[in-house]
Amino acid sequence: MTSDFLVLGTGIAGLSFAIRAAKHGSVTVITKGKALDSNTAWAQGGIASVLPESLRDPGDSCELHVADTLDAGAGLCNEDVVRTIVAEGAASIDDLVRYGSEFDKEGERYQLGKEGGHSKRRILHARDTTGHEIATSLLETARQTPNLKILEDHFAIDLITTGKLGVVTEDRVLGAYVLDRQSGEVRIFRSDRIILSTGGCGKVYLYTTNPDSSTGDGVAMAWRAGAQVANMEFIQFHPTCFYNPAATGPEARSFLVSEALRGEGAVLLNAAGEEFVNQVDPRGSLAPRDIVARAIDRELKKTGAPCVYLDVTKKPKGFMKKRFPFIYEKLRSFGLDAETQPIPVVPAAHYQCGGVVTDVNGVTSIRGLFAIGEVACTGLHGANRLASNSLLEGNVLARRALDHILGHYAPERNALHAPDIPAWEHGDTNAPDELVVIYHNWDELRRLMWDYVSIVRTDNRLRRAATRLRNLKKEVREFYWGHRVNADVLELRNLVAVASLVVDCAIRRRESRGLHHTLDYPQTDPRFQRDTVIRRF
């Protein structure tokens, strides 16, 4: 299959890009599962943006949003990138509204929320299912867009580049090998312009707020192709994931309780009913996520309690049901009434702040390969993401990436001679007992990352993780090359690759900064005020 643009992923970044690109050439969008299996669709809180002056919170400005982002990023944000993305936020919101997204309003004005690290109310939301509202409106628009094809259950295995084929020329993308999960066949998808918008890697940890699809596929593929990757040590743990040991199933274990609750007055309490985050930061429960998550981790280890509590009981009766209906009803399904009972919460892996290195236009170190959304490391987030900046980044970068392509790499001006691409060669069929080993390795990987590379780290824990990952890499390599590929093997292969990148980057950063906190180097060191950039040779 050949197309002018090949988009991997159906979140806000991928679909926003695809809808706009379809005006300029043929677009194929593939996703390894269903189109709504994305972090975008799971996002609750909202999208941060400074609106035109007549619609924004009084006193808010792009300068304040920039300052809040830089403060959260702990010295590693690229200020020029931050300013560009923040300045273009309002225009990107107009795109979403045009595509059918409906945000909550009070009269003619948007109802703006506030979250941790924000000095003003600037979060647009659709109750507490903002991501689902955005994802469904984009998907509906995309399916009605001429020149745009969406293929579900298509798993991108690896990028095809001139370098991989041994062509002595500038390294550029030629396409991708893609597994059709329905037929089991691997097909070649040709394109000179490939957009990675595959999301993050939350499933590398045992406990995460992410959907099962978040296995770091884009980062792993780009890494294997030779692209630069940076700052993978900065994994954000959301402070408030619902804790209920009696509940079973992945849905219960990964249920996020939005930060927007704290923006509306909810506070974090310990088992004794005392506020504790204000002991480490005057902003208390509304401090940036890295500070709040570490405060919870410290409280749990100090007291031995299994969880802390998010208390919203002081709000008027009916508030939760009106403002956060999804969260309220979901908690009710687990037997908890948030209007009368504090919500038990613990931190869980949430967002990668590193990824494939790009500029502010999504351009990577391989010609024709672009990365936008969570898979990319643009310089916006630095060492810790400011709440609700992720949907903003994905939407703005989708616009900028297309504009850059049309200006420098438009389809009609860049018809490159493509060498022949060899067909995929299948291995033998997996034996049932070997599939059991694959599932065991999956579980072992996620547990070792949770135990050794979590909110607080040490050199010893990181070395242990690196040793075990080397063994897992060897076993997964044997599975991959010796047997017919399937989704389980591919996801495990990508998770091991991404876990290794997280550990390698963490070992190199001998300081504590933002989301990377190590007991061996508890202070921030000016010598490490730089990105951790690595590349496979």
C-alpha positions as CSV (number, residue, x, y, z in Angstrom):
1,M,0.0,0.0,0.0
2,T,1.4,3.4,-1.0
3,S,0.3,6.8,0.3
4,D,1.7,10.3,0.4
5,F,1.4,10.3,4.2
6,L,1.5,7.4,6.6
7,V,0.3,8.2,10.1
8,L,0.8,5.8,13.0
9,G,-1.7,6.4,15.8
10,T,-5.2,7.7,16.2
11,G,-4.9,10.1,19.1
12,I,-5.2,13.9,18.9
13,A,-1.9,14.4,17.2
14,G,-2.3,11.7,14.5
15,L,-5.9,12.4,13.6
16,S,-5.4,16.2,13.7
17,F,-2.5,15.8,11.3
18,A,-4.3,13.4,9.0
19,I,-7.5,15.5,8.6
20,R,-5.4,18.5,7.5
21,A,-3.0,16.5,5.4
22,A,-5.8,14.9,3.4
23,K,-6.2,18.2,1.5
24,H,-2.7,17.8,0.1
25,G,-2.3,14.1,-0.6
26,S,-3.4,10.6,0.2
27,V,-3.3,9.7,3.9
28,T,-3.3,6.2,5.5
29,V,-3.8,6.1,9.2
30,I,-3.1,2.8,11.0
31,T,-3.6,1.8,14.6
32,K,-2.7,-1.5,16.2
33,G,-6.1,-1.8,18.0
34,K,-9.3,0.2,17.7
35,A,-9.3,3.9,16.8
36,L,-10.3,5.0,20.3
37,D,-7.7,2.9,22.1
38,S,-5.5,6.0,22.8
39,N,-4.3,8.1,25.7
40,T,-6.2,11.0,24.2
41,A,-9.5,9.1,24.5
42,W,-8.7,8.4,28.2
43,A,-7.7,12.0,29.1
44,Q,-10.1,13.4,31.8
45,G,-8.9,16.9,32.8
46,G,-8.7,18.9,29.7
47,I,-6.5,20.9,27.3
48,A,-4.5,23.9,28.5
49,S,-4.6,27.1,26.5
50,V,-4.6,30.9,26.9
51,L,-7.6,32.1,25.0
52,P,-8.2,35.5,23.4
53,E,-8.4,38.2,26.0
54,S,-12.2,38.5,26.1
55,L,-12.5,34.7,26.9
56,R,-9.5,34.1,29.2
57,D,-9.3,34.1,33.0
58,P,-8.7,37.8,34.2
59,G,-5.0,38.4,34.5
60,D,-4.0,35.4,32.5
61,S,-1.5,35.7,29.7
62,C,0.8,33.6,27.4
63,E,3.7,34.9,29.6
64,L,2.1,33.3,32.7
65,H,1.5,30.0,30.9
66,V,5.1,30.0,29.7
67,A,6.3,30.8,33.2
68,D,4.2,27.9,34.7
69,T,5.5,25.5,32.1
70,L,9.1,26.5,32.7
71,D,8.7,26.2,36.4
72,A,7.2,22.7,36.2
73,G,9.9,21.6,33.7
74,A,12.7,22.1,36.3
75,G,15.2,23.8,34.1
76,L,15.1,21.5,31.1
77,C,12.4,23.1,28.9
78,N,13.4,24.7,25.7
79,E,11.9,28.2,26.2
80,D,11.6,29.0,22.5
81,V,9.6,25.8,22.0
82,V,7.4,26.6,25.0
83,R,6.7,30.1,23.7
84,T,5.8,28.8,20.3
85,I,3.4,26.1,21.4
86,V,1.7,28.3,24.0
87,A,1.3,31.2,21.5
88,E,-0.4,28.9,19.0
89,G,-2.7,27.2,21.5
90,A,-5.8,29.3,20.9
91,A,-5.7,28.7,17.1
92,S,-5.4,25.0,17.7
93,I,-8.4,25.1,19.9
94,D,-10.4,26.7,17.1
95,D,-9.4,23.7,14.9
96,L,-10.9,21.3,17.5
97,V,-14.1,23.3,17.8
98,R,-14.4,23.3,14.0
99,Y,-14.0,19.5,14.0
100,G,-16.9,19.2,16.4
101,S,-15.4,19.2,19.9
102,E,-17.7,20.8,22.4
103,F,-16.1,22.3,25.6
104,D,-18.1,23.3,28.7
105,K,-19.4,26.8,28.7
106,E,-21.1,29.3,31.0
107,G,-23.2,31.4,28.6
108,E,-20.9,32.4,25.7
109,R,-17.7,31.9,27.7
110,Y,-15.7,28.7,28.2
111,Q,-15.8,27.3,31.7
112,L,-12.1,27.1,32.5
113,G,-10.6,24.7,35.1
114,K,-7.4,24.8,37.1
115,E,-4.8,22.1,37.7
116,G,-1.5,21.6,39.5
117,G,1.2,24.0,38.6
118,H,-1.1,26.5,36.8
119,S,-1.3,30.0,38.3
120,K,-4.6,30.7,36.5
121,R,-7.7,28.9,35.2
122,R,-6.9,28.0,31.6
123,I,-8.0,24.3,31.2
124,L,-10.8,23.8,28.7
125,H,-12.8,20.7,29.4
126,A,-15.9,18.6,28.5
127,R,-17.0,17.6,32.0
128,D,-14.4,14.9,33.0
129,T,-14.2,13.1,29.7
130,T,-12.5,15.8,27.6
131,G,-10.2,13.4,25.8
132,H,-13.1,11.2,24.7
133,E,-14.9,14.2,23.4
134,I,-11.9,15.3,21.4
135,A,-11.1,11.8,20.1
136,T,-14.6,11.0,19.0
137,S,-15.1,14.3,17.2
138,L,-11.8,13.9,15.4
139,L,-12.5,10.3,14.5
140,E,-15.9,11.2,13.1
141,T,-14.4,14.1,11.0
142,A,-11.6,11.8,9.8
143,R,-14.0,9.1,8.6
144,Q,-15.9,11.7,6.6
145,T,-12.7,13.2,5.1
146,P,-11.9,12.3,1.4
147,N,-8.5,11.0,0.6
148,L,-8.1,9.6,4.2
149,K,-8.2,5.9,5.1
150,I,-8.1,4.5,8.7
151,L,-7.1,0.9,9.2
152,E,-7.7,-0.6,12.6
153,D,-5.9,-3.8,13.9
154,H,-2.8,-2.9,11.9
155,F,0.4,-3.1,14.0
156,A,3.5,-1.3,12.7
157,I,6.5,-3.6,13.3
158,D,9.4,-1.6,12.1
159,L,10.3,1.4,9.9
160,I,11.9,0.7,6.6
161,T,14.8,3.1,5.8
162,T,17.5,3.4,3.2
163,G,20.0,2.7,5.9
164,K,18.3,-0.5,6.8
165,L,18.4,-1.6,3.2
166,G,22.1,-0.7,2.9
167,V,21.6,2.1,0.4
168,V,24.5,4.5,0.5
169,T,22.7,7.8,0.6
170,E,21.1,10.1,3.1
171,D,19.1,8.0,5.6
172,R,15.4,8.5,4.9
173,V,12.2,6.6,5.5
174,L,10.7,4.4,2.8
175,G,7.8,2.9,4.7
176,A,7.0,0.3,7.3
177,Y,6.4,-3.4,7.8
178,V,2.8,-3.7,9.2
179,L,1.1,-6.8,10.8
180,D,-2.5,-7.2,9.8
181,R,-3.8,-8.7,13.0
182,Q,-6.9,-10.1,11.4
183,S,-5.1,-12.2,8.7
184,G,-1.7,-12.6,10.4
185,E,0.1,-11.4,7.3
186,V,2.8,-8.7,7.2
187,R,2.4,-6.1,4.5
188,I,4.6,-3.3,3.2
189,F,3.2,0.2,3.6
190,R,5.2,2.7,1.4
191,S,5.5,6.4,2.2
192,D,8.2,9.0,2.1
193,R,6.5,10.9,4.9
194,I,5.8,8.9,8.1
195,I,4.3,10.5,11.2
196,L,4.8,8.8,14.5
197,S,1.9,9.6,16.8
198,T,1.8,6.4,18.8
199,G,1.6,7.8,22.3
200,G,3.6,6.8,25.4
201,C,4.9,3.8,27.3
202,G,2.9,3.6,30.5
203,K,2.4,-0.2,30.3
204,V,6.1,-0.6,30.9
205,Y,5.1,-0.2,34.6
206,L,2.9,-2.6,36.7
207,Y,0.5,0.2,37.6
208,T,-0.4,2.9,35.1
209,T,-3.3,5.2,34.2
210,N,-2.7,4.3,30.5
211,P,-4.7,2.0,28.2
212,D,-3.2,-1.3,27.3
213,S,-2.1,0.1,23.9
214,S,0.6,2.3,25.6
215,T,3.6,0.0,25.0
216,G,6.1,2.6,23.6
217,D,5.9,1.3,20.0
218,G,6.9,4.5,18.3
219,V,9.9,5.2,20.5
220,A,11.1,1.6,20.0
221,M,10.7,1.7,16.3
222,A,12.4,5.1,15.9
223,W,15.3,3.9,18.2
224,R,15.8,0.7,16.1
225,A,15.8,2.9,12.9
226,G,18.6,5.1,14.3
227,A,16.7,8.2,15.4
228,Q,17.8,10.2,18.4
229,V,15.9,9.6,21.7
230,A,16.2,11.8,24.8
231,N,15.1,12.2,28.4
232,M,13.4,8.9,28.8
233,E,14.3,8.9,32.5
234,F,11.5,11.5,33.1
235,I,8.4,9.3,33.5
236,Q,5.6,11.2,35.1
237,F,3.6,9.4,37.8
238,H,0.1,10.8,38.2
239,P,-0.5,11.4,42.0
240,T,-4.1,10.2,42.1
241,C,-5.0,6.8,40.7
242,F,-7.9,5.1,42.4
243,Y,-6.8,2.5,45.0
244,N,-9.1,-0.4,45.7
245,P,-7.5,-3.8,46.5
246,A,-10.9,-5.5,46.5
247,A,-11.6,-4.5,42.9
248,T,-10.4,-6.8,40.2
249,G,-9.5,-6.3,36.5
250,P,-7.3,-3.8,34.7
251,E,-10.1,-1.1,34.6
252,A,-10.1,-0.8,38.4
253,R,-6.4,-0.8,38.7
254,S,-5.8,2.0,36.1
255,F,-8.7,4.3,36.9
256,L,-7.5,7.9,37.0
257,V,-9.0,10.4,39.4
258,S,-8.5,13.7,37.5
259,E,-6.2,16.4,38.8
260,A,-9.0,18.8,38.0
261,L,-10.7,17.7,41.3
262,R,-7.8,19.4,43.1
263,G,-8.2,22.4,40.9
264,E,-11.8,22.7,42.2
265,G,-10.8,22.4,45.9
266,A,-10.2,18.7,46.7
267,V,-7.2,18.1,49.0
268,L,-4.9,15.2,49.7
269,L,-5.0,13.8,53.2
270,N,-3.0,11.0,55.0
271,A,-4.6,8.2,56.9
272,A,-4.9,10.5,60.0
273,G,-6.9,13.0,58.0
274,E,-4.1,15.5,57.8
275,E,-2.9,17.5,54.8
276,F,0.7,16.6,54.2
277,V,1.8,18.0,50.7
278,N,2.0,21.5,52.1
279,Q,4.9,20.4,54.3
280,V,7.0,20.2,51.2
281,D,5.4,22.9,48.9
282,P,3.3,25.9,49.8
283,R,1.0,25.1,46.9
284,G,0.0,22.0,48.7
285,S,-2.3,19.6,46.7
286,L,-2.0,21.9,43.7
287,A,1.8,21.7,43.4
288,P,3.3,20.2,40.1
289,R,2.9,16.4,39.7
290,D,6.5,15.4,40.5
291,I,6.3,17.1,43.9
292,V,2.9,15.7,44.8
293,A,3.8,12.2,43.7
294,R,7.0,12.2,45.7
295,A,5.2,13.6,48.7
296,I,2.7,10.7,48.5
297,D,5.4,8.2,48.1
298,R,7.2,9.6,51.1
299,E,4.1,9.5,53.2
300,L,3.3,5.9,52.3
301,K,6.8,4.7,53.1
302,K,6.9,6.7,56.4
303,T,3.5,5.5,57.7
304,G,3.2,2.1,56.0
305,A,-0.3,3.0,54.8
306,P,-1.4,1.5,51.5
307,C,-2.8,4.7,50.2
308,V,-3.6,8.4,50.9
309,Y,-7.0,10.1,50.3
310,L,-8.4,12.7,48.0
311,D,-11.1,14.6,49.9
312,V,-13.8,16.4,48.0
313,T,-16.5,16.1,50.7
314,K,-16.5,19.8,51.6
315,K,-18.0,20.7,48.2
316,P,-21.8,21.2,48.0
317,K,-23.9,18.1,47.5
318,G,-24.4,17.5,43.8
319,F,-21.1,19.1,42.8
320,M,-19.3,15.9,41.9
321,K,-22.3,14.5,39.9
322,K,-22.5,17.7,37.9
323,R,-18.9,18.6,37.3
324,F,-17.3,15.1,37.3
325,P,-20.1,12.7,36.3
326,F,-17.8,10.0,34.9
327,I,-15.6,9.9,37.9
328,Y,-18.5,10.1,40.3
329,E,-20.4,7.2,38.7
330,K,-17.3,5.1,38.2
331,L,-16.5,5.4,41.9
332,R,-20.1,4.6,42.7
333,S,-19.7,1.4,40.7
334,F,-16.9,0.4,43.1
335,G,-19.1,1.2,46.1
336,L,-17.7,4.7,47.0
337,D,-19.7,7.9,47.2
338,A,-17.1,10.7,46.7
339,E,-19.5,13.3,48.0
340,T,-19.5,11.7,51.5
341,Q,-16.3,9.6,51.5
342,P,-12.7,10.5,50.7
343,I,-11.3,8.7,47.7
344,P,-8.3,6.3,48.3
345,V,-5.5,7.1,45.8
346,V,-1.9,6.1,45.0
347,P,0.5,7.3,42.2
348,A,0.7,5.4,39.0
349,A,2.8,5.7,35.8
350,H,1.1,8.3,33.5
351,Y,3.2,10.2,30.9
352,Q,6.7,10.0,29.3
353,C,8.3,13.5,29.1
354,G,11.1,12.2,26.8
355,G,10.8,10.4,23.5
356,V,12.0,10.8,19.9
357,V,14.0,14.0,19.6
358,T,12.3,16.5,17.3
359,D,12.3,20.3,16.7
360,V,9.2,22.4,17.1
361,N,7.9,21.1,13.7
362,G,8.1,17.4,14.6
363,V,11.3,16.9,12.5
364,T,13.4,13.9,13.6
365,S,17.0,13.0,12.8
366,I,15.8,10.8,9.9
367,R,14.6,12.4,6.8
368,G,10.9,12.0,6.2
369,L,10.2,10.8,9.7
370,F,8.2,13.1,12.0
371,A,7.1,12.5,15.6
372,I,4.2,14.4,17.3
373,G,2.4,14.0,20.6
374,E,3.6,12.0,23.5
375,V,6.0,9.9,21.4
376,A,8.1,13.1,20.7
377,C,10.6,15.0,22.9
378,T,10.1,18.6,21.6
379,G,11.5,20.5,24.6
380,L,8.1,21.6,25.9
381,H,7.9,19.4,29.0
382,G,11.5,19.4,30.2
383,A,11.9,17.3,33.4
384,N,8.2,17.3,34.3
385,R,5.1,18.0,32.2
386,L,2.7,20.7,33.3
387,A,-0.8,19.3,33.6
388,S,-2.9,19.4,30.4
389,N,-0.1,20.6,28.2
390,S,0.0,17.2,26.4
391,L,-3.2,17.6,24.3
392,L,-2.1,21.2,23.6
393,E,1.3,20.0,22.3
394,G,-0.1,17.2,20.1
395,N,-2.6,19.5,18.5
396,V,-0.1,22.3,17.8
397,L,2.6,20.0,16.6
398,A,0.1,18.4,14.1
399,R,-0.4,21.8,12.5
400,R,3.3,22.7,12.5
401,A,4.5,19.4,11.2
402,L,2.2,19.6,8.2
403,D,3.1,23.2,7.4
404,H,6.8,22.2,7.5
405,I,6.2,19.2,5.2
406,L,4.3,21.3,2.7
407,G,7.1,23.9,2.7
408,H,10.0,21.5,2.5
409,Y,8.9,18.0,1.6
410,A,5.6,18.3,-0.2
411,P,4.5,15.1,-2.0
412,E,4.4,16.6,-5.5
413,R,7.9,18.1,-5.2
414,N,9.6,15.2,-3.6
415,A,8.9,12.1,-5.7
416,L,12.0,10.1,-4.7
417,H,13.2,7.0,-6.3
418,A,12.6,4.2,-3.8
419,P,14.7,1.0,-3.9
420,D,13.0,-2.3,-3.8
421,I,11.8,-3.4,-0.4
422,P,12.2,-7.1,0.4
423,A,9.0,-9.0,1.4
424,W,8.7,-10.0,5.1
425,E,9.9,-13.4,6.0
426,H,7.9,-15.3,8.6
427,G,9.4,-17.4,11.3
428,D,7.9,-20.7,12.6
429,T,4.6,-20.8,14.5
430,N,4.9,-20.2,18.3
431,A,4.5,-23.3,20.4
432,P,1.9,-22.9,23.2
433,D,4.4,-23.4,26.0
434,E,6.6,-20.6,24.6
435,L,3.7,-18.2,24.6
436,V,3.4,-18.8,28.4
437,V,7.0,-17.7,28.7
438,I,6.2,-14.5,26.7
439,Y,3.4,-13.7,29.2
440,H,5.7,-14.4,32.1
441,N,8.4,-12.1,30.7
442,W,5.8,-9.4,30.2
443,D,4.8,-9.6,33.9
444,E,8.5,-9.7,35.0
445,L,9.4,-6.7,33.0
446,R,6.6,-4.5,34.4
447,R,7.2,-5.6,38.0
448,L,11.0,-5.0,37.9
449,M,10.3,-1.5,36.4
450,W,7.9,-0.7,39.2
451,D,10.2,-2.0,41.9
452,Y,13.5,-0.6,40.7
453,V,12.8,2.4,38.4
454,S,9.8,4.0,40.0
455,I,9.2,7.4,41.7
456,V,12.4,7.2,43.8
457,R,15.5,5.4,42.5
458,T,19.0,4.4,43.5
459,D,22.1,3.3,41.6
460,N,21.8,-0.2,43.0
461,R,18.2,-0.5,41.8
462,L,19.0,0.8,38.4
463,R,21.9,-1.6,38.0
464,R,19.6,-4.5,39.0
465,A,17.1,-3.4,36.5
466,A,19.7,-3.2,33.7
467,T,21.0,-6.7,34.5
468,R,17.5,-8.2,34.3
469,L,16.7,-6.3,31.1
470,R,19.7,-7.7,29.4
471,N,18.4,-11.2,30.0
472,L,14.9,-10.3,28.9
473,K,16.3,-8.7,25.7
474,K,18.1,-11.9,24.8
475,E,14.9,-14.0,25.3
476,V,12.7,-11.7,23.4
477,R,15.2,-11.5,20.5
478,E,15.0,-15.3,20.3
479,F,11.2,-15.2,20.2
480,Y,11.1,-12.5,17.6
481,W,13.5,-14.0,15.1
482,G,12.6,-17.6,15.7
483,H,8.8,-17.5,15.4
484,R,5.9,-15.9,13.5
485,V,5.2,-12.5,15.0
486,N,2.1,-11.6,16.8
487,A,0.9,-8.6,18.8
488,D,2.1,-10.0,22.2
489,V,5.6,-10.6,20.9
490,L,5.8,-7.2,19.2
491,E,4.5,-5.3,22.3
492,L,6.9,-7.2,24.6
493,R,9.8,-6.4,22.2
494,N,8.9,-2.7,22.3
495,L,8.4,-2.6,26.0
496,V,11.9,-4.2,26.7
497,A,13.5,-1.7,24.3
498,V,11.8,1.3,26.0
499,A,12.4,0.0,29.5
500,S,16.1,-0.2,28.6
501,L,16.1,3.4,27.3
502,V,14.5,4.6,30.6
503,V,17.1,2.8,32.6
504,D,20.0,3.9,30.4
505,C,18.9,7.5,30.6
506,A,18.3,7.3,34.4
507,I,21.8,5.9,35.0
508,R,23.4,8.7,33.1
509,R,21.6,11.4,35.1
510,R,23.5,11.7,38.3
511,E,21.3,14.2,40.0
512,S,17.7,14.6,41.1
513,R,15.6,16.8,38.8
514,G,11.9,16.9,38.1
515,L,10.6,13.4,37.7
516,H,14.0,11.7,38.2
517,H,14.7,11.5,41.9
518,T,17.6,9.3,43.1
519,L,18.7,8.8,46.7
520,D,22.3,8.6,45.6
521,Y,22.2,12.1,44.1
522,P,19.4,13.9,46.0
523,Q,20.3,17.4,44.8
524,T,20.0,19.2,41.5
525,D,23.3,19.6,39.7
526,P,23.8,22.5,37.2
527,R,26.2,20.2,35.3
528,F,23.2,18.1,34.3
529,Q,21.0,21.0,33.1
530,R,20.9,19.4,29.6
531,D,19.0,16.7,27.8
532,T,20.0,13.1,28.0
533,V,20.3,12.3,24.2
534,I,21.2,8.8,23.1
535,R,21.3,7.1,19.7
536,R,21.7,3.6,18.5
537,F,24.6,3.1,16.1
